[in-house]
Amino acid sequence: MSGLIEYVRKNATFVGLLLIFIGASIGFGIYMLIQQTENPEVPIPDITDRPIDEPAITSLEGNYGHDATVYLNWTIDRANQELTSVKLYQDDRMIGGEMKELTSFAMAQSIYQFPPGECKFVLRAEFAGGKEVSKEVSVFINYILNVNMETEPVDDGLMLKLTYSYNESTPVGVPRVKFINGNNMPFTVFYQETKTKKSGSIVQAETIFKLNTQQLTPGEYPVTIRWIFEGLNTSRDYNITVEVAG
């Protein structure tokens, strides 16, 4: 025992450093043990356990063009499966035929006669092995098409001529005229007539009002003409300048 004490006396510096090292090692070991207890290691997931992607119709978009045509386009993710059939339906009515090779389709209203208002289309895709997927989109079919206004100067006034089209199965009433300009303008208008002609099931109409300027003093009068189709939540605005000669 006396030999050990003598050794420690002669090597005090070395023994001190050794004790410090041993103490630090024990402390670090205790710290790591506490950390593992409070924050257990989260296992890395095995990517081989993830399900294989399934086929899907990833997008289906539609709109109703100014040319009275419904346009649809879509994308299909096959997920390495064989696509065997693609068909398009308007409600329960199949449109066209097999569309497996297509990514878009156009449908003229004059041919397909879709009902006005919200019209639902469903795309259905089938894959080898019996897998079926579908997606739907709603397209608003306008009651009134190709609306345009022209003016024609006449004695003591101006003719306001509105041309428009609609489906024979969904007739519309004669539109009325309103002035939109923030002030009371000294205009009066009188309904003249509505002329129609048919092209297939589409009715082409022209409604004429006369804007009377007899009581106006010479000058220029900017005004906004609003045509209103009652009950259809539809109107059209046109900015014009009424010129009254002196």
C-alpha positions as protocol buffer text, in pm:
chain_id: "A"
residue {
  index: 1
  type: MET
  ca { x: 0 y: 0 z: 0 }
}
residue {
  index: 2
  type: SER
  ca { x: 289 y: 232 z: 90 }
}
residue {
  index: 3
  type: GLY
  ca { x: 438 y: 164 z: -256 }
}
residue {
  index: 4
  type: LEU
  ca { x: 116 y: 280 z: -424 }
}
residue {
  index: 5
  type: ILE
  ca { x: 110 y: 595 z: -216 }
}
residue {
  index: 6
  type: GLU
  ca { x: 471 y: 663 z: -301 }
}
residue {
  index: 7
  type: TYR
  ca { x: 397 y: 611 z: -674 }
}
residue {
  index: 8
  type: VAL
  ca { x: 105 y: 854 z: -660 }
}
residue {
  index: 9
  type: ARG
  ca { x: 324 y: 1114 z: -490 }
}
residue {
  index: 10
  type: LYS
  ca { x: 591 y: 1087 z: -756 }
}
residue {
  index: 11
  type: ASN
  ca { x: 340 y: 1091 z: -1046 }
}
residue {
  index: 12
  type: ALA
  ca { x: 75 y: 1324 z: -912 }
}
residue {
  index: 13
  type: THR
  ca { x: 29 y: 1507 z: -1243 }
}
residue {
  index: 14
  type: PHE
  ca { x: -19 y: 1190 z: -1447 }
}
residue {
  index: 15
  type: VAL
  ca { x: -260 y: 1036 z: -1193 }
}
residue {
  index: 16
  type: GLY
  ca { x: -467 y: 1358 z: -1183 }
}
residue {
  index: 17
  type: LEU
  ca { x: -504 y: 1366 z: -1559 }
}
residue {
  index: 18
  type: LEU
  ca { x: -599 y: 999 z: -1560 }
}
residue {
  index: 19
  type: LEU
  ca { x: -871 y: 1056 z: -1301 }
}
residue {
  index: 20
  type: ILE
  ca { x: -1007 y: 1352 z: -1498 }
}
residue {
  index: 21
  type: PHE
  ca { x: -1020 y: 1140 z: -1815 }
}
residue {
  index: 22
  type: ILE
  ca { x: -1198 y: 854 z: -1637 }
}
residue {
  index: 23
  type: GLY
  ca { x: -1452 y: 1094 z: -1483 }
}
residue {
  index: 24
  type: ALA
  ca { x: -1523 y: 1261 z: -1819 }
}
residue {
  index: 25
  type: SER
  ca { x: -1573 y: 923 z: -1986 }
}
residue {
  index: 26
  type: ILE
  ca { x: -1821 y: 811 z: -1720 }
}
residue {
  index: 27
  type: GLY
  ca { x: -2010 y: 1143 z: -1747 }
}
residue {
  index: 28
  type: PHE
  ca { x: -2035 y: 1125 z: -2126 }
}
residue {
  index: 29
  type: GLY
  ca { x: -2160 y: 768 z: -2105 }
}
residue {
  index: 30
  type: ILE
  ca { x: -2435 y: 868 z: -1862 }
}
residue {
  index: 31
  type: TYR
  ca { x: -2535 y: 1163 z: -2090 }
}
residue {
  index: 32
  type: MET
  ca { x: -2568 y: 940 z: -2397 }
}
residue {
  index: 33
  type: LEU
  ca { x: -2775 y: 689 z: -2202 }
}
residue {
  index: 34
  type: ILE
  ca { x: -3017 y: 965 z: -2097 }
}
residue {
  index: 35
  type: GLN
  ca { x: -3042 y: 1102 z: -2454 }
}
residue {
  index: 36
  type: GLN
  ca { x: -3127 y: 761 z: -2599 }
}
residue {
  index: 37
  type: THR
  ca { x: -3395 y: 714 z: -2333 }
}
residue {
  index: 38
  type: GLU
  ca { x: -3559 y: 1053 z: -2398 }
}
residue {
  index: 39
  type: ASN
  ca { x: -3523 y: 1048 z: -2779 }
}
residue {
  index: 40
  type: PRO
  ca { x: -3543 y: 690 z: -2901 }
}
residue {
  index: 41
  type: GLU
  ca { x: -3408 y: 640 z: -3253 }
}
residue {
  index: 42
  type: VAL
  ca { x: -3676 y: 647 z: -3522 }
}
residue {
  index: 43
  type: PRO
  ca { x: -3629 y: 356 z: -3760 }
}
residue {
  index: 44
  type: ILE
  ca { x: -3578 y: 444 z: -4128 }
}
residue {
  index: 45
  type: PRO
  ca { x: -3879 y: 320 z: -4324 }
}
residue {
  index: 46
  type: ASP
  ca { x: -3819 y: 50 z: -4578 }
}
residue {
  index: 47
  type: ILE
  ca { x: -3914 y: 198 z: -4915 }
}
residue {
  index: 48
  type: THR
  ca { x: -3990 y: -149 z: -5041 }
}
residue {
  index: 49
  type: ASP
  ca { x: -4298 y: -143 z: -4814 }
}
residue {
  index: 50
  type: ARG
  ca { x: -4457 y: 150 z: -5005 }
}
residue {
  index: 51
  type: PRO
  ca { x: -4756 y: 61 z: -5226 }
}
residue {
  index: 52
  type: ILE
  ca { x: -4704 y: 74 z: -5602 }
}
residue {
  index: 53
  type: ASP
  ca { x: -4866 y: 382 z: -5764 }
}
residue {
  index: 54
  type: GLU
  ca { x: -5212 y: 313 z: -5901 }
}
residue {
  index: 55
  type: PRO
  ca { x: -5336 y: 448 z: -6237 }
}
residue {
  index: 56
  type: ALA
  ca { x: -5548 y: 763 z: -6226 }
}
residue {
  index: 57
  type: ILE
  ca { x: -5703 y: 1039 z: -6435 }
}
residue {
  index: 58
  type: THR
  ca { x: -5491 y: 1320 z: -6297 }
}
residue {
  index: 59
  type: SER
  ca { x: -5678 y: 1606 z: -6467 }
}
residue {
  index: 60
  type: LEU
  ca { x: -5997 y: 1673 z: -6662 }
}
residue {
  index: 61
  type: GLU
  ca { x: -6075 y: 2031 z: -6768 }
}
residue {
  index: 62
  type: GLY
  ca { x: -6349 y: 2179 z: -6983 }
}
residue {
  index: 63
  type: ASN
  ca { x: -6484 y: 2508 z: -7113 }
}
residue {
  index: 64
  type: TYR
  ca { x: -6753 y: 2638 z: -7346 }
}
residue {
  index: 65
  type: GLY
  ca { x: -6605 y: 2847 z: -7627 }
}
residue {
  index: 66
  type: HIS
  ca { x: -6745 y: 3152 z: -7805 }
}
residue {
  index: 67
  type: ASP
  ca { x: -6796 y: 2927 z: -8108 }
}
residue {
  index: 68
  type: ALA
  ca { x: -7064 y: 2731 z: -7916 }
}
residue {
  index: 69
  type: THR
  ca { x: -6833 y: 2431 z: -7871 }
}
residue {
  index: 70
  type: VAL
  ca { x: -6747 y: 2233 z: -7557 }
}
residue {
  index: 71
  type: TYR
  ca { x: -6373 y: 2169 z: -7526 }
}
residue {
  index: 72
  type: LEU
  ca { x: -6239 y: 1896 z: -7291 }
}
residue {
  index: 73
  type: ASN
  ca { x: -5879 y: 1792 z: -7227 }
}
residue {
  index: 74
  type: TRP
  ca { x: -5734 y: 1540 z: -6984 }
}
residue {
  index: 75
  type: THR
  ca { x: -5424 y: 1355 z: -6866 }
}
residue {
  index: 76
  type: ILE
  ca { x: -5403 y: 994 z: -6749 }
}
residue {
  index: 77
  type: ASP
  ca { x: -5126 y: 844 z: -6533 }
}
residue {
  index: 78
  type: ARG
  ca { x: -5103 y: 479 z: -6641 }
}
residue {
  index: 79
  type: ALA
  ca { x: -4860 y: 379 z: -6363 }
}
residue {
  index: 80
  type: ASN
  ca { x: -4699 y: 121 z: -6595 }
}
residue {
  index: 81
  type: GLN
  ca { x: -5033 y: -50 z: -6653 }
}
residue {
  index: 82
  type: GLU
  ca { x: -5191 y: -117 z: -6990 }
}
residue {
  index: 83
  type: LEU
  ca { x: -5472 y: 125 z: -7077 }
}
residue {
  index: 84
  type: THR
  ca { x: -5745 y: -71 z: -7253 }
}
residue {
  index: 85
  type: SER
  ca { x: -6031 y: 178 z: -7294 }
}
residue {
  index: 86
  type: VAL
  ca { x: -6129 y: 544 z: -7243 }
}
residue {
  index: 87
  type: LYS
  ca { x: -6487 y: 662 z: -7287 }
}
residue {
  index: 88
  type: LEU
  ca { x: -6662 y: 997 z: -7235 }
}
residue {
  index: 89
  type: TYR
  ca { x: -7015 y: 1043 z: -7100 }
}
residue {
  index: 90
  type: GLN
  ca { x: -7252 y: 1335 z: -7061 }
}
residue {
  index: 91
  type: ASP
  ca { x: -7450 y: 1211 z: -6763 }
}
residue {
  index: 92
  type: ASP
  ca { x: -7541 y: 856 z: -6877 }
}
residue {
  index: 93
  type: ARG
  ca { x: -7505 y: 926 z: -7251 }
}
residue {
  index: 94
  type: MET
  ca { x: -7183 y: 811 z: -7416 }
}
residue {
  index: 95
  type: ILE
  ca { x: -7022 y: 1076 z: -7638 }
}
residue {
  index: 96
  type: GLY
  ca { x: -6821 y: 976 z: -7943 }
}
residue {
  index: 97
  type: GLY
  ca { x: -6655 y: 636 z: -7928 }
}
residue {
  index: 98
  type: GLU
  ca { x: -6329 y: 488 z: -7804 }
}
residue {
  index: 99
  type: MET
  ca { x: -6089 y: 766 z: -7694 }
}
residue {
  index: 100
  type: LYS
  ca { x: -5791 y: 564 z: -7573 }
}
residue {
  index: 101
  type: GLU
  ca { x: -5557 y: 745 z: -7811 }
}
residue {
  index: 102
  type: LEU
  ca { x: -5690 y: 1095 z: -7735 }
}
residue {
  index: 103
  type: THR
  ca { x: -5610 y: 1356 z: -7471 }
}
residue {
  index: 104
  type: SER
  ca { x: -5874 y: 1610 z: -7579 }
}
residue {
  index: 105
  type: PHE
  ca { x: -6212 y: 1628 z: -7753 }
}
residue {
  index: 106
  type: ALA
  ca { x: -6430 y: 1907 z: -7897 }
}
residue {
  index: 107
  type: MET
  ca { x: -6811 y: 1892 z: -7922 }
}
residue {
  index: 108
  type: ALA
  ca { x: -7015 y: 2146 z: -8121 }
}
residue {
  index: 109
  type: GLN
  ca { x: -7338 y: 2240 z: -7946 }
}
residue {
  index: 110
  type: SER
  ca { x: -7521 y: 2240 z: -8280 }
}
residue {
  index: 111
  type: ILE
  ca { x: -7443 y: 1867 z: -8316 }
}
residue {
  index: 112
  type: TYR
  ca { x: -7460 y: 1731 z: -7961 }
}
residue {
  index: 113
  type: GLN
  ca { x: -7745 y: 1950 z: -7831 }
}
residue {
  index: 114
  type: PHE
  ca { x: -7629 y: 1967 z: -7469 }
}
residue {
  index: 115
  type: PRO
  ca { x: -7884 y: 2111 z: -7224 }
}
residue {
  index: 116
  type: PRO
  ca { x: -7819 y: 2473 z: -7123 }
}
residue {
  index: 117
  type: GLY
  ca { x: -7679 y: 2545 z: -6779 }
}
residue {
  index: 118
  type: GLU
  ca { x: -7439 y: 2325 z: -6580 }
}
residue {
  index: 119
  type: CYS
  ca { x: -7358 y: 2017 z: -6790 }
}
residue {
  index: 120
  type: LYS
  ca { x: -7166 y: 1728 z: -6629 }
}
residue {
  index: 121
  type: PHE
  ca { x: -6913 y: 1520 z: -6825 }
}
residue {
  index: 122
  type: VAL
  ca { x: -6752 y: 1198 z: -6695 }
}
residue {
  index: 123
  type: LEU
  ca { x: -6435 y: 1037 z: -6833 }
}
residue {
  index: 124
  type: ARG
  ca { x: -6392 y: 666 z: -6757 }
}
residue {
  index: 125
  type: ALA
  ca { x: -6069 y: 473 z: -6812 }
}
residue {
  index: 126
  type: GLU
  ca { x: -6018 y: 96 z: -6792 }
}
residue {
  index: 127
  type: PHE
  ca { x: -5689 y: -92 z: -6747 }
}
residue {
  index: 128
  type: ALA
  ca { x: -5574 y: -449 z: -6800 }
}
residue {
  index: 129
  type: GLY
  ca { x: -5664 y: -653 z: -6495 }
}
residue {
  index: 130
  type: GLY
  ca { x: -6002 y: -485 z: -6448 }
}
residue {
  index: 131
  type: LYS
  ca { x: -5894 y: -160 z: -6280 }
}
residue {
  index: 132
  type: GLU
  ca { x: -6135 y: 129 z: -6359 }
}
residue {
  index: 133
  type: VAL
  ca { x: -6098 y: 499 z: -6276 }
}
residue {
  index: 134
  type: SER
  ca { x: -6319 y: 799 z: -6354 }
}
residue {
  index: 135
  type: LYS
  ca { x: -6323 y: 1176 z: -6319 }
}
residue {
  index: 136
  type: GLU
  ca { x: -6594 y: 1435 z: -6385 }
}
residue {
  index: 137
  type: VAL
  ca { x: -6610 y: 1803 z: -6476 }
}
residue {
  index: 138
  type: SER
  ca { x: -6899 y: 2048 z: -6513 }
}
residue {
  index: 139
  type: VAL
  ca { x: -6915 y: 2295 z: -6803 }
}
residue {
  index: 140
  type: PHE
  ca { x: -7163 y: 2582 z: -6814 }
}
residue {
  index: 141
  type: ILE
  ca { x: -7353 y: 2585 z: -7144 }
}
residue {
  index: 142
  type: ASN
  ca { x: -7467 y: 2940 z: -7220 }
}
residue {
  index: 143
  type: TYR
  ca { x: -7829 y: 3004 z: -7310 }
}
residue {
  index: 144
  type: ILE
  ca { x: -7733 y: 3298 z: -7529 }
}
residue {
  index: 145
  type: LEU
  ca { x: -7450 y: 3297 z: -7783 }
}
residue {
  index: 146
  type: ASN
  ca { x: -7274 y: 3534 z: -8021 }
}
residue {
  index: 147
  type: VAL
  ca { x: -7408 y: 3854 z: -7865 }
}
residue {
  index: 148
  type: ASN
  ca { x: -7316 y: 4175 z: -8049 }
}
residue {
  index: 149
  type: MET
  ca { x: -7453 y: 4529 z: -8077 }
}
residue {
  index: 150
  type: GLU
  ca { x: -7442 y: 4768 z: -8371 }
}
residue {
  index: 151
  type: THR
  ca { x: -7579 y: 5121 z: -8408 }
}
residue {
  index: 152
  type: GLU
  ca { x: -7732 y: 5295 z: -8708 }
}
residue {
  index: 153
  type: PRO
  ca { x: -7800 y: 5673 z: -8721 }
}
residue {
  index: 154
  type: VAL
  ca { x: -8150 y: 5771 z: -8833 }
}
residue {
  index: 155
  type: ASP
  ca { x: -8355 y: 6090 z: -8832 }
}
residue {
  index: 156
  type: ASP
  ca { x: -8402 y: 6216 z: -8477 }
}
residue {
  index: 157
  type: GLY
  ca { x: -8226 y: 5921 z: -8321 }
}
residue {
  index: 158
  type: LEU
  ca { x: -8014 y: 5610 z: -8328 }
}
residue {
  index: 159
  type: MET
  ca { x: -8109 y: 5249 z: -8396 }
}
residue {
  index: 160
  type: LEU
  ca { x: -7969 y: 5002 z: -8141 }
}
residue {
  index: 161
  type: LYS
  ca { x: -7944 y: 4655 z: -8296 }
}
residue {
  index: 162
  type: LEU
  ca { x: -7855 y: 4354 z: -8081 }
}
residue {
  index: 163
  type: THR
  ca { x: -7788 y: 4021 z: -8253 }
}
residue {
  index: 164
  type: TYR
  ca { x: -7773 y: 3694 z: -8055 }
}
residue {
  index: 165
  type: SER
  ca { x: -7836 y: 3321 z: -8088 }
}
residue {
  index: 166
  type: TYR
  ca { x: -7998 y: 3054 z: -7872 }
}
residue {
  index: 167
  type: ASN
  ca { x: -8108 y: 2693 z: -7890 }
}
residue {
  index: 168
  type: GLU
  ca { x: -8460 y: 2636 z: -8018 }
}
residue {
  index: 169
  type: SER
  ca { x: -8529 y: 2403 z: -7724 }
}
residue {
  index: 170
  type: THR
  ca { x: -8450 y: 2684 z: -7476 }
}
residue {
  index: 171
  type: PRO
  ca { x: -8605 y: 3003 z: -7618 }
}
residue {
  index: 172
  type: VAL
  ca { x: -8531 y: 3341 z: -7460 }
}
residue {
  index: 173
  type: GLY
  ca { x: -8750 y: 3647 z: -7429 }
}
residue {
  index: 174
  type: VAL
  ca { x: -8691 y: 3987 z: -7587 }
}
residue {
  index: 175
  type: PRO
  ca { x: -8414 y: 4170 z: -7395 }
}
residue {
  index: 176
  type: ARG
  ca { x: -8478 y: 4513 z: -7250 }
}
residue {
  index: 177
  type: VAL
  ca { x: -8254 y: 4821 z: -7263 }
}
residue {
  index: 178
  type: LYS
  ca { x: -8125 y: 5028 z: -6970 }
}
residue {
  index: 179
  type: PHE
  ca { x: -7888 y: 5326 z: -6956 }
}
residue {
  index: 180
  type: ILE
  ca { x: -7590 y: 5289 z: -6720 }
}
residue {
  index: 181
  type: ASN
  ca { x: -7396 y: 5612 z: -6667 }
}
residue {
  index: 182
  type: GLY
  ca { x: -7453 y: 5741 z: -6313 }
}
residue {
  index: 183
  type: ASN
  ca { x: -7679 y: 6028 z: -6424 }
}
residue {
  index: 184
  type: ASN
  ca { x: -8030 y: 6062 z: -6558 }
}
residue {
  index: 185
  type: MET
  ca { x: -7988 y: 6104 z: -6932 }
}
residue {
  index: 186
  type: PRO
  ca { x: -8262 y: 6270 z: -7140 }
}
residue {
  index: 187
  type: PHE
  ca { x: -8291 y: 5967 z: -7365 }
}
residue {
  index: 188
  type: THR
  ca { x: -8602 y: 5775 z: -7453 }
}
residue {
  index: 189
  type: VAL
  ca { x: -8603 y: 5439 z: -7628 }
}
residue {
  index: 190
  type: PHE
  ca { x: -8878 y: 5260 z: -7813 }
}
residue {
  index: 191
  type: TYR
  ca { x: -8892 y: 4892 z: -7901 }
}
residue {
  index: 192
  type: GLN
  ca { x: -8913 y: 4836 z: -8277 }
}
residue {
  index: 193
  type: GLU
  ca { x: -8902 y: 4462 z: -8351 }
}
residue {
  index: 194
  type: THR
  ca { x: -8726 y: 4129 z: -8310 }
}
residue {
  index: 195
  type: LYS
  ca { x: -8640 y: 3932 z: -8623 }
}
residue {
  index: 196
  type: THR
  ca { x: -8541 y: 3564 z: -8612 }
}
residue {
  index: 197
  type: LYS
  ca { x: -8419 y: 3294 z: -8849 }
}
residue {
  index: 198
  type: LYS
  ca { x: -8324 y: 2931 z: -8787 }
}
residue {
  index: 199
  type: SER
  ca { x: -8012 y: 2735 z: -8872 }
}
residue {
  index: 200
  type: GLY
  ca { x: -8076 y: 2380 z: -8763 }
}
residue {
  index: 201
  type: SER
  ca { x: -8181 y: 2397 z: -8399 }
}
residue {
  index: 202
  type: ILE
  ca { x: -8007 y: 2735 z: -8344 }
}
residue {
  index: 203
  type: VAL
  ca { x: -8221 y: 3050 z: -8362 }
}
residue {
  index: 204
  type: GLN
  ca { x: -8044 y: 3367 z: -8474 }
}
residue {
  index: 205
  type: ALA
  ca { x: -8223 y: 3679 z: -8348 }
}
residue {
  index: 206
  type: GLU
  ca { x: -8197 y: 4056 z: -8390 }
}
residue {
  index: 207
  type: THR
  ca { x: -8373 y: 4292 z: -8149 }
}
residue {
  index: 208
  type: ILE
  ca { x: -8400 y: 4660 z: -8243 }
}
residue {
  index: 209
  type: PHE
  ca { x: -8469 y: 4963 z: -8023 }
}
residue {
  index: 210
  type: LYS
  ca { x: -8476 y: 5326 z: -8134 }
}
residue {
  index: 211
  type: LEU
  ca { x: -8300 y: 5582 z: -7916 }
}
residue {
  index: 212
  type: ASN
  ca { x: -8482 y: 5915 z: -7962 }
}
residue {
  index: 213
  type: THR
  ca { x: -8274 y: 6236 z: -7963 }
}
residue {
  index: 214
  type: GLN
  ca { x: -8542 y: 6491 z: -8056 }
}
residue {
  index: 215
  type: GLN
  ca { x: -8531 y: 6668 z: -7719 }
}
residue {
  index: 216
  type: LEU
  ca { x: -8150 y: 6685 z: -7694 }
}
residue {
  index: 217
  type: THR
  ca { x: -7946 y: 6997 z: -7757 }
}
residue {
  index: 218
  type: PRO
  ca { x: -7656 y: 6964 z: -8005 }
}
residue {
  index: 219
  type: GLY
  ca { x: -7349 y: 6793 z: -7866 }
}
residue {
  index: 220
  type: GLU
  ca { x: -7200 y: 6456 z: -7774 }
}
residue {
  index: 221
  type: TYR
  ca { x: -7350 y: 6230 z: -7507 }
}
residue {
  index: 222
  type: PRO
  ca { x: -7143 y: 5931 z: -7391 }
}
residue {
  index: 223
  type: VAL
  ca { x: -7361 y: 5659 z: -7249 }
}
residue {
  index: 224
  type: THR
  ca { x: -7347 y: 5289 z: -7157 }
}
residue {
  index: 225
  type: ILE
  ca { x: -7623 y: 5073 z: -7303 }
}
residue {
  index: 226
  type: ARG
  ca { x: -7708 y: 4763 z: -7100 }
}
residue {
  index: 227
  type: TRP
  ca { x: -7908 y: 4483 z: -7262 }
}
residue {
  index: 228
  type: ILE
  ca { x: -8078 y: 4263 z: -7001 }
}
residue {
  index: 229
  type: PHE
  ca { x: -8214 y: 3913 z: -7061 }
}
residue {
  index: 230
  type: GLU
  ca { x: -8474 y: 3876 z: -6791 }
}
residue {
  index: 231
  type: GLY
  ca { x: -8470 y: 3557 z: -6584 }
}
residue {
  index: 232
  type: LEU
  ca { x: -8135 y: 3437 z: -6724 }
}
residue {
  index: 233
  type: ASN
  ca { x: -7900 y: 3639 z: -6503 }
}
residue {
  index: 234
  type: THR
  ca { x: -7734 y: 3761 z: -6824 }
}
residue {
  index: 235
  type: SER
  ca { x: -7662 y: 4111 z: -6951 }
}
residue {
  index: 236
  type: ARG
  ca { x: -7426 y: 4287 z: -7193 }
}
residue {
  index: 237
  type: ASP
  ca { x: -7288 y: 4642 z: -7172 }
}
residue {
  index: 238
  type: TYR
  ca { x: -7181 y: 4860 z: -7464 }
}
residue {
  index: 239
  type: ASN
  ca { x: -7027 y: 5209 z: -7444 }
}
residue {
  index: 240
  type: ILE
  ca { x: -7133 y: 5450 z: -7718 }
}
residue {
  index: 241
  type: THR
  ca { x: -7135 y: 5822 z: -7783 }
}
residue {
  index: 242
  type: VAL
  ca { x: -7460 y: 5973 z: -7911 }
}
residue {
  index: 243
  type: GLU
  ca { x: -7391 y: 6268 z: -8140 }
}
residue {
  index: 244
  type: VAL
  ca { x: -7661 y: 6531 z: -8192 }
}
residue {
  index: 245
  type: ALA
  ca { x: -7602 y: 6770 z: -8479 }
}
residue {
  index: 246
  type: GLY
  ca { x: -7678 y: 7139 z: -8449 }
}
